[in-house]
Amino acid sequence: MSKQSTDQKSIQSKEKSAGDRPLEVGNLASEVRPDNEAIAQPVAEPEIEPLILWVSGGKGGVGKTTTARILTDLLTDQTDYIYGYDCDPINPQFKRFYDAEYLPITSADTKTADIAVEALAERIEAKGHDYIIIDSPAGEIDMLSQLEERFAFISNLKNMRARLTRVMVMSTTLESVNLLEHALRDAQGLPVAHVAVRNLHFGGPHYFDAYNRSPVKAELEKQGGMTIDFPELGAIATDSIDKQSLTYSDAIEKESGLPTMRRSMVFQWREKCRKAFAEAEHLLGVTE
C-alpha cells in the first residue's frame, strides 16, 4: 500500500520554478541544432497547462467535494504541482482535508469577487501548477457564464494556454439531469469540456435511468464529453476518515491508526476510482 511521497496536507506549498517548466519552443530549437542546420520538422509546442477541473453538482450532498478530494488525491500520485480552491464560505470541506485556498468568487461584495477572479487568472497564467482544482459552491450552476459575461474569462483560457473541464457530479434525480443540461447550454460555444460523474453512492449505473435515457447524455457525448462512474466507499471507512480529517492517501498508511481491513478497503476503493477516472484521462488528467 505504498504511495508516492507527497505531503497531501500541503498541496498549495509546491509551485514550479522556471527550471521545472518546459523550455519555450524557440529556446529548445536553438539549443538542439547548429545555426547552419535546417529544421526538417517544426518543433511541437509543449502541452497546454494547467488543466483546470471545475467541480460542480448543484445542491449540497451530491458528492461534489468528495469528487474534488479524490481527484486531488489521485493526481498527487502523478505530480506535486496541484493547487486547490474551495468556494464554499460556510462548510469548506475541501480546505479542511487538502488545505485548499478559499476563493470568494460568489461573494456578495463585487469588488471581493472580482479580486478573487483576478487572483485565479494570475495563478493560471503563472503556470506554476499542472492542475488547478476548483470545488465550486453548492447550488452553483451558471458561474462560468457569469465569468464569461463579466471578464470573457473562459474565452481567454486559450490566450492563457490553459484548458478547463467541468466535472458535473450527479445523483439519480431528474434535477441532476436538468442541471447538466443547463451546464451544457451555459457553456455553449465556449472552450469547456464536460465529464458527467454518476455517483454510485446513490445506486448502481442502472439507477441513473433518468440520465441514461435522456437526450442530455447524447448531447454530452456529441460534444466530446464523457460519463464515468464514481465508486462508493464503505461507511465505516468514510466515518474514520472524516473523524480524523485524513486524506485518502493518508488513510491507507499504517500511521493513520486505522485497522488493517479498513485501510485495505480505502486502498481498493482508491484504485477503483483511479481506473474509473482514467477512462476520461484526456479530460481529467488521471492515469492508471
CORFENQUI-V346634 format. One record per residue. RES is the residue in three letters. D_CENTER is the distance of its C-alpha to the mean C-alpha in whole Angstrom. Layout:
BEGIN
RES:D_CENTER
RES:D_CENTER
END
This chain:
BEGIN
MET:24
SER:24
LYS:20
GLN:20
SER:21
THR:18
ASP:18
GLN:15
LYS:17
SER:17
ILE:13
GLN:15
SER:18
LYS:17
GLU:17
LYS:19
SER:22
ALA:24
GLY:25
ASP:22
ARG:21
PRO:22
LEU:26
GLU:26
VAL:28
GLY:31
ASN:31
LEU:31
ALA:33
SER:36
GLU:35
VAL:36
ARG:39
PRO:42
ASP:43
ASN:46
GLU:43
ALA:42
ILE:38
ALA:38
GLN:35
PRO:32
VAL:30
ALA:26
GLU:24
PRO:21
GLU:18
ILE:16
GLU:13
PRO:11
LEU:8
ILE:6
LEU:3
TRP:6
VAL:6
SER:10
GLY:13
GLY:16
LYS:18
GLY:17
GLY:18
VAL:16
GLY:13
LYS:10
THR:10
THR:11
THR:8
ALA:6
ARG:9
ILE:9
LEU:6
THR:7
ASP:10
LEU:10
LEU:9
THR:12
ASP:14
GLN:14
THR:14
ASP:15
TYR:13
ILE:10
TYR:10
GLY:9
TYR:10
ASP:12
CYS:13
ASP:16
PRO:19
ILE:21
ASN:19
PRO:16
GLN:15
PHE:12
LYS:14
ARG:17
PHE:15
TYR:13
ASP:15
ALA:12
GLU:14
TYR:16
LEU:15
PRO:18
ILE:17
THR:19
SER:22
ALA:25
ASP:26
THR:26
LYS:26
THR:24
ALA:21
ASP:22
ILE:22
ALA:18
VAL:17
GLU:20
ALA:18
LEU:15
ALA:16
GLU:18
ARG:15
ILE:14
GLU:18
ALA:18
LYS:16
GLY:16
HIS:13
ASP:11
TYR:7
ILE:7
ILE:4
ILE:6
ASP:8
SER:10
PRO:14
ALA:16
GLY:18
GLU:16
ILE:16
ASP:18
MET:16
LEU:15
SER:19
GLN:20
LEU:18
GLU:19
GLU:23
ARG:23
PHE:22
ALA:21
PHE:18
ILE:16
SER:19
ASN:19
LEU:16
LYS:18
ASN:21
MET:18
ARG:17
ALA:13
ARG:11
LEU:9
THR:7
ARG:8
VAL:7
MET:10
VAL:11
MET:15
SER:18
THR:22
THR:23
LEU:24
GLU:22
SER:19
VAL:20
ASN:22
LEU:18
LEU:17
GLU:20
HIS:20
ALA:16
LEU:17
ARG:21
ASP:19
ALA:17
GLN:20
GLY:21
LEU:18
PRO:16
VAL:13
ALA:12
HIS:11
VAL:10
ALA:12
VAL:12
ARG:15
ASN:15
LEU:18
HIS:19
PHE:21
GLY:23
GLY:23
PRO:22
HIS:25
TYR:25
PHE:23
ASP:26
ALA:25
TYR:22
ASN:23
ARG:26
SER:25
PRO:25
VAL:22
LYS:20
ALA:23
GLU:22
LEU:18
GLU:19
LYS:22
GLN:19
GLY:17
GLY:15
MET:14
THR:15
ILE:14
ASP:15
PHE:14
PRO:17
GLU:18
LEU:19
GLY:23
ALA:24
ILE:26
ALA:23
THR:21
ASP:24
SER:24
ILE:21
ASP:21
LYS:24
GLN:24
SER:20
LEU:19
THR:16
TYR:16
SER:17
ASP:20
ALA:21
ILE:22
GLU:24
LYS:28
GLU:28
SER:25
GLY:29
LEU:27
PRO:30
THR:30
MET:29
ARG:26
ARG:24
SER:25
MET:24
VAL:20
PHE:20
GLN:21
TRP:18
ARG:16
GLU:17
LYS:17
CYS:14
ARG:13
LYS:16
ALA:14
PHE:11
ALA:13
GLU:14
ALA:12
GLU:12
HIS:12
LEU:9
LEU:7
GLY:9
VAL:10
THR:13
GLU:16
END
